[in-house]
Amino acid sequence: MSGSMYAAISGLNADQALLGTVSENIANVNTVGYKASSMTFAQALQQTLSGASAPTASIGGINPVQEAAGGAVNVAGVQINTNEGSLQSTGINTNLAIQGNGYFVVKTSQGGYAYTRAGDFSLDANGNLVNPEGDQVMGWSPTTVQNKAQTGTNMVPIAIKPNQTQPATATKNVTVTGNINSQDSTVSVPITAYDSLGNQIPITLTFTQSTTNPGTWNVAYSYTAAGANTPTTGSAGTVAFSSSGAVSSGGTGTTITVNGQAINLNYSGMNDFAMSSNLSASADGNPAGTLENFTIGSDGTITGSFSNGGTQVLGQVALADFTNPGGLLNIGNTVWQQSPNSGTPIVGTASTGQLGSIAAGELEGSNVSLANEFVNMIIAQQGYQANSKVITISQTLDTTLVNAIQ
């Protein structure tokens, strides 16, 4: 009777392990980025009482005779369901979710890389993008992003420094657009330019139509330097229009010098129609500004918005994928490490190749199905109950045999 008891005990152990997996899944039904586990059983090694024999001319073949060798069932393996969980909106711009394949890359306190789908990130006191355990999120620096040189070997921790500034840039180009009335004699347009320190330089362009050559306008500029009492003036070239009202000559190629810096003028977007003048001018360059906000795009690019109205790339979040994600090693806190059977990480930018896109302000929920877990719970309970009955009956038979001997 001991063989049946040991077989039933192996069944009890297997069903208890299944119930443990079910309880872990249910406990993590609300865990961000959690991946459900499932357990499979396998028949244990059989003891061969007699081997098989091949058929002959006088007798048929005989099958082997085998029985459980002290145990009937083992846990064959625990598989991870790597399917994507549903996304939950949080509105927090540092919360990230992956739509499709891939894992965020984080640097652990031990210095190695780990991988996670849980994007409940935040900024620490130094502006580092980290998960709740303090692991730093990896990506690429602004220079690497601008040079389009992102690889798996030049990743750095993502940092969005507080009070970050965007330096001032001097104006190099001015573009004038709109209509200048062909019946007018003089039209002016104001321009706000900037020097290398971000100081404003108010400039006025004045268009005066030639009295001897209608359709041709002489352009002059004026500005008042800092600390000066009188404006500085100069020629800003000429611009001529054809009979159709479009620029025919002088649209580009004119350069003026303001406060020692050269500025290129572009008139090619102007017209000369018999309608009211409505010229406008735009200049590049900007004053210095401080970081006010940032956004993270679907490709992981982090773009900062500054108080001067400018924008600037602050970095890019990296993603990694594996040939066999189910082979990753779970090290807790919904973080995984590479294993010999996961394959090496394939690092790249989101929305390229096999990698999914990034959704900012969202979190990926657990992919646990409570309906499936309740069914598995019932299966584990019934299996455990049936195996315990086998032990009870085996014990009864043993007692009957002992009583018969007495």
SESETI-64677 format. One line per field, with one value per residue (C-alpha): residue number from 1; x, y, z; residue in three letters. Coordinates in nm, 3 decimals. Layout:
REM residues N
numar (NUM  ...) $
xx (X  ...) $
yy (Y  ...) $
zz (Z  ...) $
semar (ALA  ...) $
REM end
This chain:
REM residues 406
numar (1  2  3  4  5  6  7  8  9  10  11  12  13  14  15  16  17  18  19  20  21  22  23  24  25  26  27  28  29  30  31  32  33  34  35  36  37  38  39  40  41  42  43  44  45  46  47  48  49  50  51  52  53  54  55  56  57  58  59  60  61  62  63  64  65  66  67  68  69  70  71  72  73  74  75  76  77  78  79  80  81  82  83  84  85  86  87  88  89  90  91  92  93  94  95  96  97  98  99  100  101  102  103  104  105  106  107  108  109  110  111  112  113  114  115  116  117  118  119  120  121  122  123  124  125  126  127  128  129  130  131  132  133  134  135  136  137  138  139  140  141  142  143  144  145  146  147  148  149  150  151  152  153  154  155  156  157  158  159  160  161  162  163  164  165  166  167  168  169  170  171  172  173  174  175  176  177  178  179  180  181  182  183  184  185  186  187  188  189  190  191  192  193  194  195  196  197  198  199  200  201  202  203  204  205  206  207  208  209  210  211  212  213  214  215  216  217  218  219  220  221  222  223  224  225  226  227  228  229  230  231  232  233  234  235  236  237  238  239  240  241  242  243  244  245  246  247  248  249  250  251  252  253  254  255  256  257  258  259  260  261  262  263  264  265  266  267  268  269  270  271  272  273  274  275  276  277  278  279  280  281  282  283  284  285  286  287  288  289  290  291  292  293  294  295  296  297  298  299  300  301  302  303  304  305  306  307  308  309  310  311  312  313  314  315  316  317  318  319  320  321  322  323  324  325  326  327  328  329  330  331  332  333  334  335  336  337  338  339  340  341  342  343  344  345  346  347  348  349  350  351  352  353  354  355  356  357  358  359  360  361  362  363  364  365  366  367  368  369  370  371  372  373  374  375  376  377  378  379  380  381  382  383  384  385  386  387  388  389  390  391  392  393  394  395  396  397  398  399  400  401  402  403  404  405  406) $
xx (0.000  0.298  0.326  -0.022  0.047  0.367  0.190  -0.086  0.171  0.335  -0.010  -0.067  0.265  0.192  -0.154  -0.019  0.244  -0.031  -0.233  0.077  0.111  -0.260  -0.241  0.063  -0.121  -0.431  -0.224  -0.063  -0.381  -0.326  0.055  0.188  0.351  0.301  0.308  0.095  0.252  0.107  0.220  0.237  0.271  0.459  0.436  0.718  0.979  0.825  0.970  0.989  0.870  0.912  1.037  0.872  0.930  0.890  0.642  0.772  0.627  0.467  0.376  0.271  0.459  0.437  0.416  0.637  0.493  0.567  0.442  0.515  0.849  0.763  0.596  0.350  0.371  0.622  0.605  0.727  0.770  0.631  0.569  0.535  0.256  0.440  0.131  0.063  -0.161  -0.425  -0.311  -0.426  -0.412  -0.243  -0.171  0.180  0.430  0.700  0.470  0.542  0.382  0.493  0.242  0.385  0.711  0.995  1.118  1.253  1.621  1.718  2.051  2.035  2.218  2.466  2.557  2.410  2.121  1.772  1.448  1.091  0.750  0.651  0.691  0.591  0.891  0.957  1.233  1.456  1.612  1.890  1.654  1.730  1.444  1.407  1.167  1.027  1.336  1.572  1.697  1.793  1.614  1.857  1.855  2.065  2.203  2.079  2.401  2.365  2.003  2.089  2.368  2.131  2.396  2.181  2.323  2.314  2.670  2.637  2.332  2.342  2.103  1.823  1.844  1.620  1.804  1.598  1.639  1.794  1.854  1.852  2.131  2.061  2.134  2.204  1.978  2.125  1.824  1.523  1.235  0.982  0.649  0.313  0.195  0.334  0.079  0.203  0.031  0.214  0.534  0.672  0.603  0.781  0.796  0.940  1.170  1.286  1.633  1.865  2.237  2.450  2.358  1.986  1.942  1.667  1.765  1.463  1.518  1.298  1.300  1.164  1.059  1.051  0.925  1.154  1.010  1.198  1.145  0.798  0.787  1.134  1.166  1.473  1.509  1.673  1.722  1.767  1.831  1.945  2.237  2.235  2.350  2.327  2.117  2.079  1.980  2.219  2.096  2.203  2.095  1.919  1.929  1.647  1.363  1.182  0.849  0.726  0.397  0.241  0.325  0.592  0.953  1.167  1.502  1.668  1.468  1.777  2.144  2.125  2.319  2.314  2.539  2.369  2.573  2.860  2.663  2.567  2.199  2.074  1.752  1.500  1.225  1.130  0.797  0.667  0.407  0.337  -0.038  -0.279  -0.418  -0.341  0.009  0.036  0.403  0.534  0.886  1.021  1.369  1.554  1.755  1.617  1.687  1.797  1.519  1.458  1.295  0.923  0.792  0.878  0.702  0.798  0.704  0.602  0.964  1.090  1.231  1.217  1.152  1.181  0.976  1.151  1.030  1.164  0.926  1.201  1.219  1.515  1.576  1.673  1.735  1.561  1.436  1.574  1.385  1.514  1.359  1.455  1.418  1.260  1.114  0.971  1.329  1.402  1.490  1.249  1.445  1.140  0.967  0.849  1.212  1.382  1.736  1.886  1.928  2.107  1.772  1.630  1.882  2.081  1.896  1.813  1.839  1.689  1.453  1.079  0.856  1.137  1.189  1.024  1.000  0.669  0.582  0.585  0.271  0.346  0.106  0.000  0.088  0.060  -0.158  -0.125  -0.225  -0.377  -0.720  -0.918  -1.162  -0.879  -0.726  -1.057  -1.085  -0.727  -0.802  -1.093  -0.879  -0.606  -0.860  -1.027  -0.694  -0.570  -0.895  -0.885  -0.522  -0.598  -0.880  -0.630  -0.414  -0.718  -0.828  -0.473  -0.453  -0.786  -0.665  -0.344  -0.549  -0.773  -0.469  -0.315  -0.642  -0.672  -0.326  -0.415) $
yy (0.000  0.232  0.288  0.434  0.653  0.795  0.854  1.040  1.242  1.353  1.459  1.655  1.833  1.915  2.053  2.252  2.405  2.489  2.658  2.858  2.983  3.071  3.260  3.457  3.559  3.667  3.862  4.057  4.126  4.501  4.503  4.732  4.536  4.196  3.889  3.591  3.247  2.909  2.565  2.238  1.887  1.588  1.218  1.106  0.841  0.494  0.174  -0.099  -0.435  -0.610  -0.487  -0.498  -0.776  -0.768  -0.995  -1.320  -1.571  -1.767  -1.501  -1.141  -0.851  -0.772  -0.421  -0.311  -0.323  -0.005  0.160  0.473  0.453  0.614  0.916  0.971  1.338  1.623  1.993  2.012  2.389  2.732  2.943  3.321  3.485  3.773  3.912  4.283  4.398  4.668  5.031  5.258  5.638  5.828  6.169  6.167  6.240  6.017  5.713  5.508  5.202  4.993  4.911  4.603  4.420  4.536  4.612  4.923  4.895  4.986  4.994  4.822  4.917  4.636  4.809  4.554  4.591  4.457  4.478  4.565  4.641  4.838  5.203  5.369  5.600  5.932  6.190  6.183  6.489  6.496  6.468  6.101  5.898  5.600  5.320  5.284  5.083  5.358  5.172  5.424  5.415  5.387  5.567  5.806  6.156  6.452  6.450  6.080  6.133  6.430  6.228  5.929  5.704  5.511  5.164  4.917  5.007  5.384  5.399  5.636  5.696  5.934  6.262  6.568  6.818  7.066  7.434  7.333  7.629  7.670  7.908  8.220  8.210  8.510  8.593  8.489  8.497  8.722  8.636  8.893  8.771  8.916  9.178  9.525  9.746  9.840  10.180  10.268  10.465  10.360  10.057  9.961  9.633  9.580  9.289  9.155  9.004  8.873  8.896  8.607  8.691  8.693  9.070  9.199  9.410  9.600  9.651  9.835  9.757  10.035  9.967  10.275  10.236  10.378  10.686  10.610  10.234  10.135  9.780  9.814  9.888  10.019  9.870  10.044  9.923  10.103  10.002  10.173  10.004  9.966  10.288  10.486  10.800  10.791  10.501  10.328  10.307  10.131  9.982  9.645  9.601  9.617  9.389  9.398  9.246  9.121  9.218  8.914  9.051  8.793  8.871  8.887  8.988  9.069  8.811  8.663  8.739  9.060  9.072  9.349  9.395  9.470  9.510  9.339  9.030  8.945  8.883  8.740  8.886  8.691  8.872  8.583  8.527  8.878  8.989  9.324  9.330  9.623  9.546  9.669  9.609  9.344  9.261  9.051  8.946  8.647  8.606  8.304  8.320  8.332  8.460  8.221  8.017  7.772  7.431  7.450  7.112  6.809  6.545  6.191  6.086  5.746  5.681  5.763  6.105  6.349  6.707  6.997  7.316  7.631  7.966  8.140  7.941  7.716  7.337  7.104  6.729  6.615  6.247  5.928  5.625  5.290  4.963  4.606  4.282  3.914  3.614  3.424  3.668  3.370  3.269  3.587  3.544  3.709  3.895  4.051  4.389  4.306  4.331  4.064  3.970  3.803  3.425  3.169  3.078  3.429  3.526  3.847  4.180  4.351  4.721  4.995  5.290  5.251  5.224  5.071  4.712  4.463  4.711  4.863  5.226  5.417  5.574  5.853  5.919  5.552  5.236  4.875  4.676  4.313  4.057  3.823  3.685  3.633  3.402  3.170  3.181  3.087  2.786  2.683  2.721  2.480  2.233  2.248  2.202  1.903  1.741  1.789  1.650  1.343  1.265  1.294  1.041  0.798  0.824  0.769  0.460  0.320  0.362  0.180  -0.110  -0.132  -0.143  -0.416  -0.626  -0.588  -0.681  -0.990  -1.109  -1.063) $
zz (0.000  0.046  -0.330  -0.353  -0.052  -0.198  -0.531  -0.348  -0.152  -0.478  -0.596  -0.275  -0.318  -0.681  -0.608  -0.314  -0.546  -0.797  -0.525  -0.432  -0.790  -0.801  -0.472  -0.592  -0.909  -0.720  -0.466  -0.754  -0.949  -0.892  -0.917  -1.192  -1.473  -1.305  -1.531  -1.432  -1.385  -1.479  -1.362  -1.556  -1.415  -1.557  -1.488  -1.260  -1.349  -1.373  -1.228  -1.493  -1.363  -1.697  -2.028  -2.366  -2.619  -2.995  -3.171  -3.323  -3.567  -3.285  -3.028  -3.027  -2.874  -2.504  -2.364  -2.075  -1.725  -1.526  -1.210  -1.011  -0.840  -0.509  -0.676  -0.958  -1.052  -1.047  -1.123  -1.485  -1.491  -1.421  -1.729  -1.737  -1.936  -2.105  -2.277  -2.237  -1.955  -1.990  -1.970  -1.692  -1.724  -1.440  -1.597  -1.445  -1.721  -1.569  -1.566  -1.877  -2.036  -2.332  -2.604  -2.773  -2.716  -2.498  -2.149  -1.982  -1.894  -1.537  -1.359  -1.020  -0.704  -0.781  -1.107  -1.348  -1.590  -1.523  -1.718  -1.628  -1.775  -1.463  -1.560  -1.233  -1.255  -1.086  -1.051  -0.745  -0.578  -0.840  -1.135  -1.204  -1.352  -1.115  -1.023  -0.667  -0.563  -0.681  -0.989  -1.257  -1.592  -1.882  -2.215  -2.420  -2.374  -2.583  -2.788  -2.870  -2.973  -3.195  -3.361  -3.403  -3.250  -3.000  -2.926  -2.641  -2.541  -2.492  -2.265  -1.966  -1.675  -1.774  -1.582  -1.609  -1.395  -1.190  -1.282  -1.612  -1.843  -2.218  -2.324  -2.526  -2.898  -3.117  -3.410  -3.744  -3.978  -4.026  -4.260  -4.379  -4.518  -4.617  -4.861  -4.927  -5.099  -5.445  -5.402  -5.081  -5.071  -4.731  -4.509  -4.186  -3.996  -3.642  -3.554  -3.219  -3.247  -2.975  -2.907  -2.777  -2.417  -2.489  -2.481  -2.706  -3.006  -3.149  -3.522  -3.769  -4.142  -4.361  -4.722  -4.950  -5.305  -5.573  -5.746  -6.064  -6.075  -5.943  -5.809  -5.659  -5.290  -5.109  -4.762  -4.467  -4.110  -3.780  -3.420  -3.104  -2.932  -2.553  -2.391  -2.718  -2.760  -3.136  -3.361  -3.596  -3.953  -4.268  -4.600  -4.602  -4.980  -5.232  -5.327  -5.663  -5.766  -6.100  -6.262  -6.095  -5.749  -5.666  -5.571  -5.884  -5.735  -5.401  -5.207  -5.043  -5.003  -4.798  -4.471  -4.213  -3.908  -3.577  -3.258  -3.432  -3.537  -3.895  -3.970  -4.299  -4.442  -4.647  -4.841  -5.073  -4.896  -4.972  -5.231  -5.396  -5.455  -5.465  -5.121  -4.771  -4.640  -4.370  -4.334  -4.047  -3.958  -3.765  -3.626  -3.494  -3.174  -2.823  -2.474  -2.200  -2.041  -1.755  -1.784  -1.709  -1.825  -2.034  -2.239  -2.340  -2.692  -2.826  -2.930  -2.580  -2.673  -2.380  -2.494  -2.251  -2.271  -2.148  -2.019  -2.331  -2.551  -2.678  -2.675  -2.639  -2.647  -2.296  -2.374  -2.485  -2.294  -2.416  -2.462  -2.482  -2.601  -2.585  -2.811  -2.521  -2.265  -2.075  -1.993  -1.793  -1.426  -1.182  -0.913  -0.745  -0.759  -1.117  -1.232  -1.441  -1.531  -1.836  -1.809  -2.030  -2.190  -2.241  -2.506  -2.507  -2.490  -2.818  -2.725  -2.941  -2.957  -2.910  -3.218  -3.425  -3.534  -3.301  -3.013  -2.910  -2.849  -2.520  -2.373  -2.125  -1.839  -1.839  -1.649  -1.757  -1.521  -1.421  -1.685  -1.424  -1.520  -1.202  -1.382  -1.484  -1.137  -0.972  -1.205  -1.126  -0.756  -0.785  -0.983  -0.717  -0.439  -0.603  -0.686  -0.330  -0.188  -0.417  -0.330  0.042  -0.009  -0.164  0.149  0.373  0.179  0.168  0.544  0.584  0.369  0.573  0.895  0.752  0.660  1.004  1.173  0.950  1.056  1.422) $
semar (MET  SER  GLY  SER  MET  TYR  ALA  ALA  ILE  SER  GLY  LEU  ASN  ALA  ASP  GLN  ALA  LEU  LEU  GLY  THR  VAL  SER  GLU  ASN  ILE  ALA  ASN  VAL  ASN  THR  VAL  GLY  TYR  LYS  ALA  SER  SER  MET  THR  PHE  ALA  GLN  ALA  LEU  GLN  GLN  THR  LEU  SER  GLY  ALA  SER  ALA  PRO  THR  ALA  SER  ILE  GLY  GLY  ILE  ASN  PRO  VAL  GLN  GLU  ALA  ALA  GLY  GLY  ALA  VAL  ASN  VAL  ALA  GLY  VAL  GLN  ILE  ASN  THR  ASN  GLU  GLY  SER  LEU  GLN  SER  THR  GLY  ILE  ASN  THR  ASN  LEU  ALA  ILE  GLN  GLY  ASN  GLY  TYR  PHE  VAL  VAL  LYS  THR  SER  GLN  GLY  GLY  TYR  ALA  TYR  THR  ARG  ALA  GLY  ASP  PHE  SER  LEU  ASP  ALA  ASN  GLY  ASN  LEU  VAL  ASN  PRO  GLU  GLY  ASP  GLN  VAL  MET  GLY  TRP  SER  PRO  THR  THR  VAL  GLN  ASN  LYS  ALA  GLN  THR  GLY  THR  ASN  MET  VAL  PRO  ILE  ALA  ILE  LYS  PRO  ASN  GLN  THR  GLN  PRO  ALA  THR  ALA  THR  LYS  ASN  VAL  THR  VAL  THR  GLY  ASN  ILE  ASN  SER  GLN  ASP  SER  THR  VAL  SER  VAL  PRO  ILE  THR  ALA  TYR  ASP  SER  LEU  GLY  ASN  GLN  ILE  PRO  ILE  THR  LEU  THR  PHE  THR  GLN  SER  THR  THR  ASN  PRO  GLY  THR  TRP  ASN  VAL  ALA  TYR  SER  TYR  THR  ALA  ALA  GLY  ALA  ASN  THR  PRO  THR  THR  GLY  SER  ALA  GLY  THR  VAL  ALA  PHE  SER  SER  SER  GLY  ALA  VAL  SER  SER  GLY  GLY  THR  GLY  THR  THR  ILE  THR  VAL  ASN  GLY  GLN  ALA  ILE  ASN  LEU  ASN  TYR  SER  GLY  MET  ASN  ASP  PHE  ALA  MET  SER  SER  ASN  LEU  SER  ALA  SER  ALA  ASP  GLY  ASN  PRO  ALA  GLY  THR  LEU  GLU  ASN  PHE  THR  ILE  GLY  SER  ASP  GLY  THR  ILE  THR  GLY  SER  PHE  SER  ASN  GLY  GLY  THR  GLN  VAL  LEU  GLY  GLN  VAL  ALA  LEU  ALA  ASP  PHE  THR  ASN  PRO  GLY  GLY  LEU  LEU  ASN  ILE  GLY  ASN  THR  VAL  TRP  GLN  GLN  SER  PRO  ASN  SER  GLY  THR  PRO  ILE  VAL  GLY  THR  ALA  SER  THR  GLY  GLN  LEU  GLY  SER  ILE  ALA  ALA  GLY  GLU  LEU  GLU  GLY  SER  ASN  VAL  SER  LEU  ALA  ASN  GLU  PHE  VAL  ASN  MET  ILE  ILE  ALA  GLN  GLN  GLY  TYR  GLN  ALA  ASN  SER  LYS  VAL  ILE  THR  ILE  SER  GLN  THR  LEU  ASP  THR  THR  LEU  VAL  ASN  ALA  ILE  GLN) $
REM end
